[in-house]
Amino acid sequence: MSDGAVARFGEGPDQTPIGLVGTVVTATRGQDGPGEVEFPIRGGTEVFIARSEEPLAVGRTVLCVEVLGARSIVVAPW
């Protein structure tokens, strides 16, 4: 990256959560609304707003399958 450049979400090998396994920390409600999922990423852990096809309970292990935006993802049960 050149001087003054700003990294954007999704750039670089460890910048995207796609394929990462995480844990639901705020239950998702399926089509009725998102929850939150914590992932180990970039040398620490981060929480993302997570959508899912079916409701997912707190503590459920999930796989990130799609990025919708900088802090918004789609997860599936894992």
mmCIF file of the N, C-alpha and C atoms, coordinates in Angstrom:
data_MODEL
# 
_entry.id   MODEL 
# 
loop_
_atom_site.group_PDB 
_atom_site.id 
_atom_site.type_symbol 
_atom_site.label_atom_id 
_atom_site.label_alt_id 
_atom_site.label_comp_id 
_atom_site.label_asym_id 
_atom_site.label_entity_id 
_atom_site.label_seq_id 
_atom_site.pdbx_PDB_ins_code 
_atom_site.Cartn_x 
_atom_site.Cartn_y 
_atom_site.Cartn_z 
_atom_site.occupancy 
_atom_site.B_iso_or_equiv 
_atom_site.pdbx_formal_charge 
_atom_site.auth_seq_id 
_atom_site.auth_comp_id 
_atom_site.auth_asym_id 
_atom_site.auth_atom_id 
_atom_site.pdbx_PDB_model_num 
ATOM 1   N N  . MET A 1 1  ? 0.847   -1.169  0.000  1.00 0.00 ? 1  MET A N  1 
ATOM 2   C CA . MET A 1 1  ? 0.000   0.000   0.000  1.00 0.00 ? 1  MET A CA 1 
ATOM 3   C C  . MET A 1 1  ? 0.892   1.231   0.000  1.00 0.00 ? 1  MET A C  1 
ATOM 4   N N  . SER A 1 2  ? 0.546   2.217   -0.787 1.00 0.00 ? 2  SER A N  1 
ATOM 5   C CA . SER A 1 2  ? 1.359   3.424   -0.876 1.00 0.00 ? 2  SER A CA 1 
ATOM 6   C C  . SER A 1 2  ? 1.095   4.348   0.305  1.00 0.00 ? 2  SER A C  1 
ATOM 7   N N  . ASP A 1 3  ? 2.014   5.298   0.534  1.00 0.00 ? 3  ASP A N  1 
ATOM 8   C CA . ASP A 1 3  ? 1.836   6.263   1.610  1.00 0.00 ? 3  ASP A CA 1 
ATOM 9   C C  . ASP A 1 3  ? 0.527   7.010   1.420  1.00 0.00 ? 3  ASP A C  1 
ATOM 10  N N  . GLY A 1 4  ? -0.212  7.167   2.503  1.00 0.00 ? 4  GLY A N  1 
ATOM 11  C CA . GLY A 1 4  ? -1.462  7.904   2.456  1.00 0.00 ? 4  GLY A CA 1 
ATOM 12  C C  . GLY A 1 4  ? -2.658  7.091   1.993  1.00 0.00 ? 4  GLY A C  1 
ATOM 13  N N  . ALA A 1 5  ? -2.434  5.863   1.556  1.00 0.00 ? 5  ALA A N  1 
ATOM 14  C CA . ALA A 1 5  ? -3.548  5.029   1.113  1.00 0.00 ? 5  ALA A CA 1 
ATOM 15  C C  . ALA A 1 5  ? -4.292  4.483   2.328  1.00 0.00 ? 5  ALA A C  1 
ATOM 16  N N  . VAL A 1 6  ? -5.549  4.265   2.165  1.00 0.00 ? 6  VAL A N  1 
ATOM 17  C CA . VAL A 1 6  ? -6.377  3.734   3.238  1.00 0.00 ? 6  VAL A CA 1 
ATOM 18  C C  . VAL A 1 6  ? -6.853  2.349   2.831  1.00 0.00 ? 6  VAL A C  1 
ATOM 19  N N  . ALA A 1 7  ? -6.653  1.371   3.712  1.00 0.00 ? 7  ALA A N  1 
ATOM 20  C CA . ALA A 1 7  ? -7.127  0.018   3.432  1.00 0.00 ? 7  ALA A CA 1 
ATOM 21  C C  . ALA A 1 7  ? -8.645  -0.016  3.550  1.00 0.00 ? 7  ALA A C  1 
ATOM 22  N N  . ARG A 1 8  ? -9.287  -0.724  2.636  1.00 0.00 ? 8  ARG A N  1 
ATOM 23  C CA . ARG A 1 8  ? -10.730 -0.889  2.682  1.00 0.00 ? 8  ARG A CA 1 
ATOM 24  C C  . ARG A 1 8  ? -11.053 -2.299  3.118  1.00 0.00 ? 8  ARG A C  1 
ATOM 25  N N  . PHE A 1 9  ? -12.209 -2.465  3.749  1.00 0.00 ? 9  PHE A N  1 
ATOM 26  C CA . PHE A 1 9  ? -12.657 -3.776  4.177  1.00 0.00 ? 9  PHE A CA 1 
ATOM 27  C C  . PHE A 1 9  ? -12.650 -4.715  2.987  1.00 0.00 ? 9  PHE A C  1 
ATOM 28  N N  . GLY A 1 10 ? -12.097 -5.906  3.188  1.00 0.00 ? 10 GLY A N  1 
ATOM 29  C CA . GLY A 1 10 ? -12.065 -6.889  2.129  1.00 0.00 ? 10 GLY A CA 1 
ATOM 30  C C  . GLY A 1 10 ? -10.760 -6.926  1.360  1.00 0.00 ? 10 GLY A C  1 
ATOM 31  N N  . GLU A 1 11 ? -9.854  -5.982  1.620  1.00 0.00 ? 11 GLU A N  1 
ATOM 32  C CA . GLU A 1 11 ? -8.567  -5.997  0.937  1.00 0.00 ? 11 GLU A CA 1 
ATOM 33  C C  . GLU A 1 11 ? -7.567  -6.780  1.772  1.00 0.00 ? 11 GLU A C  1 
ATOM 34  N N  . GLY A 1 12 ? -6.732  -7.543  1.116  1.00 0.00 ? 12 GLY A N  1 
ATOM 35  C CA . GLY A 1 12 ? -5.710  -8.308  1.818  1.00 0.00 ? 12 GLY A CA 1 
ATOM 36  C C  . GLY A 1 12 ? -6.243  -9.666  2.235  1.00 0.00 ? 12 GLY A C  1 
ATOM 37  N N  . PRO A 1 13 ? -5.334  -10.607 2.504  1.00 0.00 ? 13 PRO A N  1 
ATOM 38  C CA . PRO A 1 13 ? -5.723  -11.986 2.775  1.00 0.00 ? 13 PRO A CA 1 
ATOM 39  C C  . PRO A 1 13 ? -6.466  -12.184 4.085  1.00 0.00 ? 13 PRO A C  1 
ATOM 40  N N  . ASP A 1 14 ? -6.284  -11.308 5.083  1.00 0.00 ? 14 ASP A N  1 
ATOM 41  C CA . ASP A 1 14 ? -6.947  -11.521 6.372  1.00 0.00 ? 14 ASP A CA 1 
ATOM 42  C C  . ASP A 1 14 ? -8.004  -10.458 6.658  1.00 0.00 ? 14 ASP A C  1 
ATOM 43  N N  . GLN A 1 15 ? -8.506  -9.796  5.634  1.00 0.00 ? 15 GLN A N  1 
ATOM 44  C CA . GLN A 1 15 ? -9.433  -8.692  5.841  1.00 0.00 ? 15 GLN A CA 1 
ATOM 45  C C  . GLN A 1 15 ? -10.904 -9.087  5.754  1.00 0.00 ? 15 GLN A C  1 
ATOM 46  N N  . THR A 1 16 ? -11.213 -10.220 5.191  1.00 0.00 ? 16 THR A N  1 
ATOM 47  C CA . THR A 1 16 ? -12.610 -10.606 5.025  1.00 0.00 ? 16 THR A CA 1 
ATOM 48  C C  . THR A 1 16 ? -12.975 -11.751 5.967  1.00 0.00 ? 16 THR A C  1 
ATOM 49  N N  . PRO A 1 17 ? -14.182 -11.711 6.541  1.00 0.00 ? 17 PRO A N  1 
ATOM 50  C CA . PRO A 1 17 ? -14.595 -12.815 7.413  1.00 0.00 ? 17 PRO A CA 1 
ATOM 51  C C  . PRO A 1 17 ? -15.171 -14.011 6.654  1.00 0.00 ? 17 PRO A C  1 
ATOM 52  N N  . ILE A 1 18 ? -15.315 -13.922 5.323  1.00 0.00 ? 18 ILE A N  1 
ATOM 53  C CA . ILE A 1 18 ? -15.890 -15.042 4.571  1.00 0.00 ? 18 ILE A CA 1 
ATOM 54  C C  . ILE A 1 18 ? -15.062 -16.300 4.819  1.00 0.00 ? 18 ILE A C  1 
ATOM 55  N N  . GLY A 1 19 ? -15.760 -17.368 5.194  1.00 0.00 ? 19 GLY A N  1 
ATOM 56  C CA . GLY A 1 19 ? -15.106 -18.635 5.477  1.00 0.00 ? 19 GLY A CA 1 
ATOM 57  C C  . GLY A 1 19 ? -14.690 -18.805 6.922  1.00 0.00 ? 19 GLY A C  1 
ATOM 58  N N  . LEU A 1 20 ? -14.809 -17.749 7.716  1.00 0.00 ? 20 LEU A N  1 
ATOM 59  C CA . LEU A 1 20 ? -14.453 -17.860 9.127  1.00 0.00 ? 20 LEU A CA 1 
ATOM 60  C C  . LEU A 1 20 ? -15.607 -18.444 9.931  1.00 0.00 ? 20 LEU A C  1 
ATOM 61  N N  . VAL A 1 21 ? -15.251 -19.170 10.987 1.00 0.00 ? 21 VAL A N  1 
ATOM 62  C CA . VAL A 1 21 ? -16.233 -19.732 11.908 1.00 0.00 ? 21 VAL A CA 1 
ATOM 63  C C  . VAL A 1 21 ? -16.275 -18.834 13.134 1.00 0.00 ? 21 VAL A C  1 
ATOM 64  N N  . GLY A 1 22 ? -17.479 -18.458 13.541 1.00 0.00 ? 22 GLY A N  1 
ATOM 65  C CA . GLY A 1 22 ? -17.645 -17.573 14.685 1.00 0.00 ? 22 GLY A CA 1 
ATOM 66  C C  . GLY A 1 22 ? -18.758 -18.053 15.597 1.00 0.00 ? 22 GLY A C  1 
ATOM 67  N N  . THR A 1 23 ? -19.079 -17.212 16.589 1.00 0.00 ? 23 THR A N  1 
ATOM 68  C CA . THR A 1 23 ? -20.081 -17.541 17.596 1.00 0.00 ? 23 THR A CA 1 
ATOM 69  C C  . THR A 1 23 ? -21.135 -16.444 17.667 1.00 0.00 ? 23 THR A C  1 
ATOM 70  N N  . VAL A 1 24 ? -22.392 -16.837 17.695 1.00 0.00 ? 24 VAL A N  1 
ATOM 71  C CA . VAL A 1 24 ? -23.488 -15.875 17.835 1.00 0.00 ? 24 VAL A CA 1 
ATOM 72  C C  . VAL A 1 24 ? -23.444 -15.290 19.245 1.00 0.00 ? 24 VAL A C  1 
ATOM 73  N N  . VAL A 1 25 ? -23.403 -13.956 19.347 1.00 0.00 ? 25 VAL A N  1 
ATOM 74  C CA . VAL A 1 25 ? -23.390 -13.282 20.656 1.00 0.00 ? 25 VAL A CA 1 
ATOM 75  C C  . VAL A 1 25 ? -24.697 -12.534 20.923 1.00 0.00 ? 25 VAL A C  1 
ATOM 76  N N  . THR A 1 26 ? -25.450 -12.223 19.884 1.00 0.00 ? 26 THR A N  1 
ATOM 77  C CA . THR A 1 26 ? -26.818 -11.708 19.991 1.00 0.00 ? 26 THR A CA 1 
ATOM 78  C C  . THR A 1 26 ? -27.634 -12.492 18.972 1.00 0.00 ? 26 THR A C  1 
ATOM 79  N N  . ALA A 1 27 ? -28.669 -13.181 19.434 1.00 0.00 ? 27 ALA A N  1 
ATOM 80  C CA . ALA A 1 27 ? -29.430 -14.085 18.570 1.00 0.00 ? 27 ALA A CA 1 
ATOM 81  C C  . ALA A 1 27 ? -29.911 -13.403 17.294 1.00 0.00 ? 27 ALA A C  1 
ATOM 82  N N  . THR A 1 28 ? -29.846 -14.150 16.191 1.00 0.00 ? 28 THR A N  1 
ATOM 83  C CA . THR A 1 28 ? -30.441 -13.669 14.944 1.00 0.00 ? 28 THR A CA 1 
ATOM 84  C C  . THR A 1 28 ? -31.900 -14.113 14.930 1.00 0.00 ? 28 THR A C  1 
ATOM 85  N N  . ARG A 1 29 ? -32.716 -13.423 14.150 1.00 0.00 ? 29 ARG A N  1 
ATOM 86  C CA . ARG A 1 29 ? -34.142 -13.749 14.075 1.00 0.00 ? 29 ARG A CA 1 
ATOM 87  C C  . ARG A 1 29 ? -34.537 -14.197 12.680 1.00 0.00 ? 29 ARG A C  1 
ATOM 88  N N  . GLY A 1 30 ? -33.588 -14.748 11.944 1.00 0.00 ? 30 GLY A N  1 
ATOM 89  C CA . GLY A 1 30 ? -33.881 -15.194 10.585 1.00 0.00 ? 30 GLY A CA 1 
ATOM 90  C C  . GLY A 1 30 ? -34.290 -14.015 9.720  1.00 0.00 ? 30 GLY A C  1 
ATOM 91  N N  . GLN A 1 31 ? -35.381 -14.164 8.992  1.00 0.00 ? 31 GLN A N  1 
ATOM 92  C CA . GLN A 1 31 ? -35.862 -13.104 8.103  1.00 0.00 ? 31 GLN A CA 1 
ATOM 93  C C  . GLN A 1 31 ? -36.417 -11.901 8.871  1.00 0.00 ? 31 GLN A C  1 
ATOM 94  N N  . ASP A 1 32 ? -36.647 -12.050 10.182 1.00 0.00 ? 32 ASP A N  1 
ATOM 95  C CA . ASP A 1 32 ? -37.213 -10.962 10.990 1.00 0.00 ? 32 ASP A CA 1 
ATOM 96  C C  . ASP A 1 32 ? -36.184 -9.972  11.508 1.00 0.00 ? 32 ASP A C  1 
ATOM 97  N N  . GLY A 1 33 ? -34.902 -10.273 11.372 1.00 0.00 ? 33 GLY A N  1 
ATOM 98  C CA . GLY A 1 33 ? -33.910 -9.296  11.802 1.00 0.00 ? 33 GLY A CA 1 
ATOM 99  C C  . GLY A 1 33 ? -32.555 -9.893  12.114 1.00 0.00 ? 33 GLY A C  1 
ATOM 100 N N  . PRO A 1 34 ? -31.536 -9.034  12.119 1.00 0.00 ? 34 PRO A N  1 
ATOM 101 C CA . PRO A 1 34 ? -30.164 -9.487  12.352 1.00 0.00 ? 34 PRO A CA 1 
ATOM 102 C C  . PRO A 1 34 ? -29.845 -9.661  13.830 1.00 0.00 ? 34 PRO A C  1 
ATOM 103 N N  . GLY A 1 35 ? -28.716 -10.295 14.057 1.00 0.00 ? 35 GLY A N  1 
ATOM 104 C CA . GLY A 1 35 ? -28.131 -10.409 15.383 1.00 0.00 ? 35 GLY A CA 1 
ATOM 105 C C  . GLY A 1 35 ? -26.674 -9.997  15.281 1.00 0.00 ? 35 GLY A C  1 
ATOM 106 N N  . GLU A 1 36 ? -25.842 -10.519 16.174 1.00 0.00 ? 36 GLU A N  1 
ATOM 107 C CA . GLU A 1 36 ? -24.412 -10.216 16.142 1.00 0.00 ? 36 GLU A CA 1 
ATOM 108 C C  . GLU A 1 36 ? -23.607 -11.494 16.304 1.00 0.00 ? 36 GLU A C  1 
ATOM 109 N N  . VAL A 1 37 ? -22.493 -11.548 15.580 1.00 0.00 ? 37 VAL A N  1 
ATOM 110 C CA . VAL A 1 37 ? -21.594 -12.701 15.621 1.00 0.00 ? 37 VAL A CA 1 
ATOM 111 C C  . VAL A 1 37 ? -20.176 -12.207 15.848 1.00 0.00 ? 37 VAL A C  1 
ATOM 112 N N  . GLU A 1 38 ? -19.443 -12.921 16.699 1.00 0.00 ? 38 GLU A N  1 
ATOM 113 C CA . GLU A 1 38 ? -18.043 -12.581 16.981 1.00 0.00 ? 38 GLU A CA 1 
ATOM 114 C C  . GLU A 1 38 ? -17.139 -13.559 16.236 1.00 0.00 ? 38 GLU A C  1 
ATOM 115 N N  . PHE A 1 39 ? -16.128 -13.000 15.560 1.00 0.00 ? 39 PHE A N  1 
ATOM 116 C CA . PHE A 1 39 ? -15.169 -13.797 14.800 1.00 0.00 ? 39 PHE A CA 1 
ATOM 117 C C  . PHE A 1 39 ? -13.752 -13.480 15.236 1.00 0.00 ? 39 PHE A C  1 
ATOM 118 N N  . PRO A 1 40 ? -12.862 -14.494 15.215 1.00 0.00 ? 40 PRO A N  1 
ATOM 119 C CA . PRO A 1 40 ? -11.434 -14.210 15.366 1.00 0.00 ? 40 PRO A CA 1 
ATOM 120 C C  . PRO A 1 40 ? -10.922 -13.702 14.016 1.00 0.00 ? 40 PRO A C  1 
ATOM 121 N N  . ILE A 1 41 ? -10.427 -12.484 13.970 1.00 0.00 ? 41 ILE A N  1 
ATOM 122 C CA . ILE A 1 41 ? -9.988  -11.894 12.707 1.00 0.00 ? 41 ILE A CA 1 
ATOM 123 C C  . ILE A 1 41 ? -8.974  -10.794 12.975 1.00 0.00 ? 41 ILE A C  1 
ATOM 124 N N  . ARG A 1 42 ? -8.017  -10.636 12.076 1.00 0.00 ? 42 ARG A N  1 
ATOM 125 C CA . ARG A 1 42 ? -7.008  -9.576  12.156 1.00 0.00 ? 42 ARG A CA 1 
ATOM 126 C C  . ARG A 1 42 ? -6.276  -9.555  13.497 1.00 0.00 ? 42 ARG A C  1 
ATOM 127 N N  . GLY A 1 43 ? -5.957  -10.712 14.041 1.00 0.00 ? 43 GLY A N  1 
ATOM 128 C CA . GLY A 1 43 ? -5.177  -10.787 15.271 1.00 0.00 ? 43 GLY A CA 1 
ATOM 129 C C  . GLY A 1 43 ? -5.969  -10.545 16.542 1.00 0.00 ? 43 GLY A C  1 
ATOM 130 N N  . GLY A 1 44 ? -7.279  -10.476 16.458 1.00 0.00 ? 44 GLY A N  1 
ATOM 131 C CA . GLY A 1 44 ? -8.129  -10.261 17.632 1.00 0.00 ? 44 GLY A CA 1 
ATOM 132 C C  . GLY A 1 44 ? -9.499  -10.843 17.363 1.00 0.00 ? 44 GLY A C  1 
ATOM 133 N N  . THR A 1 45 ? -10.518 -10.266 17.986 1.00 0.00 ? 45 THR A N  1 
ATOM 134 C CA . THR A 1 45 ? -11.890 -10.663 17.689 1.00 0.00 ? 45 THR A CA 1 
ATOM 135 C C  . THR A 1 45 ? -12.690 -9.415  17.343 1.00 0.00 ? 45 THR A C  1 
ATOM 136 N N  . GLU A 1 46 ? -13.666 -9.589  16.473 1.00 0.00 ? 46 GLU A N  1 
ATOM 137 C CA . GLU A 1 46 ? -14.534 -8.486  16.071 1.00 0.00 ? 46 GLU A CA 1 
ATOM 138 C C  . GLU A 1 46 ? -15.967 -8.984  15.998 1.00 0.00 ? 46 GLU A C  1 
ATOM 139 N N  . VAL A 1 47 ? -16.899 -8.088  16.294 1.00 0.00 ? 47 VAL A N  1 
ATOM 140 C CA . VAL A 1 47 ? -18.324 -8.403  16.235 1.00 0.00 ? 47 VAL A CA 1 
ATOM 141 C C  . VAL A 1 47 ? -18.913 -7.764  14.981 1.00 0.00 ? 47 VAL A C  1 
ATOM 142 N N  . PHE A 1 48 ? -19.698 -8.552  14.246 1.00 0.00 ? 48 PHE A N  1 
ATOM 143 C CA . PHE A 1 48 ? -20.342 -8.103  13.018 1.00 0.00 ? 48 PHE A CA 1 
ATOM 144 C C  . PHE A 1 48 ? -21.857 -8.228  13.160 1.00 0.00 ? 48 PHE A C  1 
ATOM 145 N N  . ILE A 1 49 ? -22.597 -7.339  12.508 1.00 0.00 ? 49 ILE A N  1 
ATOM 146 C CA . ILE A 1 49 ? -24.042 -7.500  12.373 1.00 0.00 ? 49 ILE A CA 1 
ATOM 147 C C  . ILE A 1 49 ? -24.244 -8.689  11.444 1.00 0.00 ? 49 ILE A C  1 
ATOM 148 N N  . ALA A 1 50 ? -25.067 -9.642  11.871 1.00 0.00 ? 50 ALA A N  1 
ATOM 149 C CA . ALA A 1 50 ? -25.201 -10.887 11.115 1.00 0.00 ? 50 ALA A CA 1 
ATOM 150 C C  . ALA A 1 50 ? -26.649 -11.191 10.777 1.00 0.00 ? 50 ALA A C  1 
ATOM 151 N N  . ARG A 1 51 ? -26.880 -11.521 9.529  1.00 0.00 ? 51 ARG A N  1 
ATOM 152 C CA . ARG A 1 51 ? -28.192 -11.975 9.066  1.00 0.00 ? 51 ARG A CA 1 
ATOM 153 C C  . ARG A 1 51 ? -28.097 -13.473 8.773  1.00 0.00 ? 51 ARG A C  1 
ATOM 154 N N  . SER A 1 52 ? -29.225 -14.156 8.899  1.00 0.00 ? 52 SER A N  1 
ATOM 155 C CA . SER A 1 52 ? -29.268 -15.592 8.635  1.00 0.00 ? 52 SER A CA 1 
ATOM 156 C C  . SER A 1 52 ? -30.638 -15.961 8.089  1.00 0.00 ? 52 SER A C  1 
ATOM 157 N N  . GLU A 1 53 ? -30.721 -17.090 7.394  1.00 0.00 ? 53 GLU A N  1 
ATOM 158 C CA . GLU A 1 53 ? -32.004 -17.548 6.847  1.00 0.00 ? 53 GLU A CA 1 
ATOM 159 C C  . GLU A 1 53 ? -32.938 -18.009 7.953  1.00 0.00 ? 53 GLU A C  1 
ATOM 160 N N  . GLU A 1 54 ? -32.378 -18.622 8.992  1.00 0.00 ? 54 GLU A N  1 
ATOM 161 C CA . GLU A 1 54 ? -33.180 -19.133 10.103 1.00 0.00 ? 54 GLU A CA 1 
ATOM 162 C C  . GLU A 1 54 ? -32.704 -18.486 11.399 1.00 0.00 ? 54 GLU A C  1 
ATOM 163 N N  . PRO A 1 55 ? -33.553 -18.425 12.424 1.00 0.00 ? 55 PRO A N  1 
ATOM 164 C CA . PRO A 1 55 ? -33.113 -17.878 13.709 1.00 0.00 ? 55 PRO A CA 1 
ATOM 165 C C  . PRO A 1 55 ? -31.963 -18.715 14.284 1.00 0.00 ? 55 PRO A C  1 
ATOM 166 N N  . LEU A 1 56 ? -30.983 -18.027 14.870 1.00 0.00 ? 56 LEU A N  1 
ATOM 167 C CA . LEU A 1 56 ? -29.823 -18.694 15.469 1.00 0.00 ? 56 LEU A CA 1 
ATOM 168 C C  . LEU A 1 56 ? -29.644 -18.191 16.897 1.00 0.00 ? 56 LEU A C  1 
ATOM 169 N N  . ALA A 1 57 ? -29.532 -19.110 17.842 1.00 0.00 ? 57 ALA A N  1 
ATOM 170 C CA . ALA A 1 57 ? -29.437 -18.777 19.261 1.00 0.00 ? 57 ALA A CA 1 
ATOM 171 C C  . ALA A 1 57 ? -28.030 -18.342 19.659 1.00 0.00 ? 57 ALA A C  1 
ATOM 172 N N  . VAL A 1 58 ? -27.955 -17.606 20.756 1.00 0.00 ? 58 VAL A N  1 
ATOM 173 C CA . VAL A 1 58 ? -26.667 -17.216 21.335 1.00 0.00 ? 58 VAL A CA 1 
ATOM 174 C C  . VAL A 1 58 ? -25.859 -18.480 21.616 1.00 0.00 ? 58 VAL A C  1 
ATOM 175 N N  . GLY A 1 59 ? -24.580 -18.447 21.278 1.00 0.00 ? 59 GLY A N  1 
ATOM 176 C CA . GLY A 1 59 ? -23.684 -19.576 21.495 1.00 0.00 ? 59 GLY A CA 1 
ATOM 177 C C  . GLY A 1 59 ? -23.558 -20.499 20.301 1.00 0.00 ? 59 GLY A C  1 
ATOM 178 N N  . ARG A 1 60 ? -24.430 -20.356 19.322 1.00 0.00 ? 60 ARG A N  1 
ATOM 179 C CA . ARG A 1 60 ? -24.395 -21.206 18.124 1.00 0.00 ? 60 ARG A CA 1 
ATOM 180 C C  . ARG A 1 60 ? -23.153 -20.909 17.301 1.00 0.00 ? 60 ARG A C  1 
ATOM 181 N N  . THR A 1 61 ? -22.515 -21.948 16.792 1.00 0.00 ? 61 THR A N  1 
ATOM 182 C CA . THR A 1 61 ? -21.367 -21.792 15.908 1.00 0.00 ? 61 THR A CA 1 
ATOM 183 C C  . THR A 1 61 ? -21.882 -21.581 14.489 1.00 0.00 ? 61 THR A C  1 
ATOM 184 N N  . VAL A 1 62 ? -21.300 -20.585 13.802 1.00 0.00 ? 62 VAL A N  1 
ATOM 185 C CA . VAL A 1 62 ? -21.758 -20.234 12.457 1.00 0.00 ? 62 VAL A CA 1 
ATOM 186 C C  . VAL A 1 62 ? -20.579 -20.016 11.522 1.00 0.00 ? 62 VAL A C  1 
ATOM 187 N N  . LEU A 1 63 ? -20.872 -20.060 10.231 1.00 0.00 ? 63 LEU A N  1 
ATOM 188 C CA . LEU A 1 63 ? -19.895 -19.819 9.176  1.00 0.00 ? 63 LEU A CA 1 
ATOM 189 C C  . LEU A 1 63 ? -20.317 -18.569 8.416  1.00 0.00 ? 63 LEU A C  1 
ATOM 190 N N  . CYS A 1 64 ? -19.380 -17.645 8.190  1.00 0.00 ? 64 CYS A N  1 
ATOM 191 C CA . CYS A 1 64 ? -19.665 -16.460 7.383  1.00 0.00 ? 64 CYS A CA 1 
ATOM 192 C C  . CYS A 1 64 ? -19.659 -16.868 5.914  1.00 0.00 ? 64 CYS A C  1 
ATOM 193 N N  . VAL A 1 65 ? -20.778 -16.600 5.219  1.00 0.00 ? 65 VAL A N  1 
ATOM 194 C CA . VAL A 1 65 ? -20.896 -17.002 3.816  1.00 0.00 ? 65 VAL A CA 1 
ATOM 195 C C  . VAL A 1 65 ? -20.972 -15.832 2.842  1.00 0.00 ? 65 VAL A C  1 
ATOM 196 N N  . GLU A 1 66 ? -21.211 -14.618 3.364  1.00 0.00 ? 66 GLU A N  1 
ATOM 197 C CA . GLU A 1 66 ? -21.330 -13.460 2.474  1.00 0.00 ? 66 GLU A CA 1 
ATOM 198 C C  . GLU A 1 66 ? -21.100 -12.176 3.258  1.00 0.00 ? 66 GLU A C  1 
ATOM 199 N N  . VAL A 1 67 ? -20.494 -11.194 2.612  1.00 0.00 ? 67 VAL A N  1 
ATOM 200 C CA . VAL A 1 67 ? -20.328 -9.861  3.193  1.00 0.00 ? 67 VAL A CA 1 
ATOM 201 C C  . VAL A 1 67 ? -21.317 -8.929  2.503  1.00 0.00 ? 67 VAL A C  1 
ATOM 202 N N  . LEU A 1 68 ? -22.147 -8.247  3.300  1.00 0.00 ? 68 LEU A N  1 
ATOM 203 C CA . LEU A 1 68 ? -23.136 -7.316  2.758  1.00 0.00 ? 68 LEU A CA 1 
ATOM 204 C C  . LEU A 1 68 ? -22.635 -5.882  2.782  1.00 0.00 ? 68 LEU A C  1 
ATOM 205 N N  . GLY A 1 69 ? -21.732 -5.590  3.698  1.00 0.00 ? 69 GLY A N  1 
ATOM 206 C CA . GLY A 1 69 ? -21.190 -4.245  3.861  1.00 0.00 ? 69 GLY A CA 1 
ATOM 207 C C  . GLY A 1 69 ? -20.029 -4.288  4.828  1.00 0.00 ? 69 GLY A C  1 
ATOM 208 N N  . ALA A 1 70 ? -19.535 -3.142  5.198  1.00 0.00 ? 70 ALA A N  1 
ATOM 209 C CA . ALA A 1 70 ? -18.337 -3.073  6.038  1.00 0.00 ? 70 ALA A CA 1 
ATOM 210 C C  . ALA A 1 70 ? -18.485 -3.818  7.362  1.00 0.00 ? 70 ALA A C  1 
ATOM 211 N N  . ARG A 1 71 ? -19.657 -3.825  7.957  1.00 0.00 ? 71 ARG A N  1 
ATOM 212 C CA . ARG A 1 71 ? -19.855 -4.497  9.243  1.00 0.00 ? 71 ARG A CA 1 
ATOM 213 C C  . ARG A 1 71 ? -21.060 -5.421  9.217  1.00 0.00 ? 71 ARG A C  1 
ATOM 214 N N  . SER A 1 72 ? -21.543 -5.784  8.045  1.00 0.00 ? 72 SER A N  1 
ATOM 215 C CA . SER A 1 72 ? -22.754 -6.587  7.910  1.00 0.00 ? 72 SER A CA 1 
ATOM 216 C C  . SER A 1 72 ? -22.465 -7.825  7.069  1.00 0.00 ? 72 SER A C  1 
ATOM 217 N N  . ILE A 1 73 ? -22.857 -8.993  7.600  1.00 0.00 ? 73 ILE A N  1 
ATOM 218 C CA . ILE A 1 73 ? -22.549 -10.263 6.947  1.00 0.00 ? 73 ILE A CA 1 
ATOM 219 C C  . ILE A 1 73 ? -23.763 -11.182 6.948  1.00 0.00 ? 73 ILE A C  1 
ATOM 220 N N  . VAL A 1 74 ? -23.644 -12.281 6.213  1.00 0.00 ? 74 VAL A N  1 
ATOM 221 C CA . VAL A 1 74 ? -24.626 -13.360 6.234  1.00 0.00 ? 74 VAL A CA 1 
ATOM 222 C C  . VAL A 1 74 ? -23.915 -14.592 6.773  1.00 0.00 ? 74 VAL A C  1 
ATOM 223 N N  . VAL A 1 75 ? -24.585 -15.295 7.713  1.00 0.00 ? 75 VAL A N  1 
ATOM 224 C CA . VAL A 1 75 ? -24.002 -16.492 8.308  1.00 0.00 ? 75 VAL A CA 1 
ATOM 225 C C  . VAL A 1 75 ? -24.941 -17.678 8.129  1.00 0.00 ? 75 VAL A C  1 
ATOM 226 N N  . ALA A 1 76 ? -24.364 -18.876 8.252  1.00 0.00 ? 76 ALA A N  1 
ATOM 227 C CA . ALA A 1 76 ? -25.122 -20.120 8.201  1.00 0.00 ? 76 ALA A CA 1 
ATOM 228 C C  . ALA A 1 76 ? -24.676 -20.986 9.373  1.00 0.00 ? 76 ALA A C  1 
ATOM 229 N N  . PRO A 1 77 ? -25.565 -21.843 9.885  1.00 0.00 ? 77 PRO A N  1 
ATOM 230 C CA . PRO A 1 77 ? -25.166 -22.746 10.974 1.00 0.00 ? 77 PRO A CA 1 
ATOM 231 C C  . PRO A 1 77 ? -23.969 -23.584 10.557 1.00 0.00 ? 77 PRO A C  1 
ATOM 232 N N  . TRP A 1 78 ? -23.105 -23.881 11.507 1.00 0.00 ? 78 TRP A N  1 
ATOM 233 C CA . TRP A 1 78 ? -21.911 -24.658 11.201 1.00 0.00 ? 78 TRP A CA 1 
ATOM 234 C C  . TRP A 1 78 ? -21.814 -25.830 12.134 1.00 0.00 ? 78 TRP A C  1 
# 
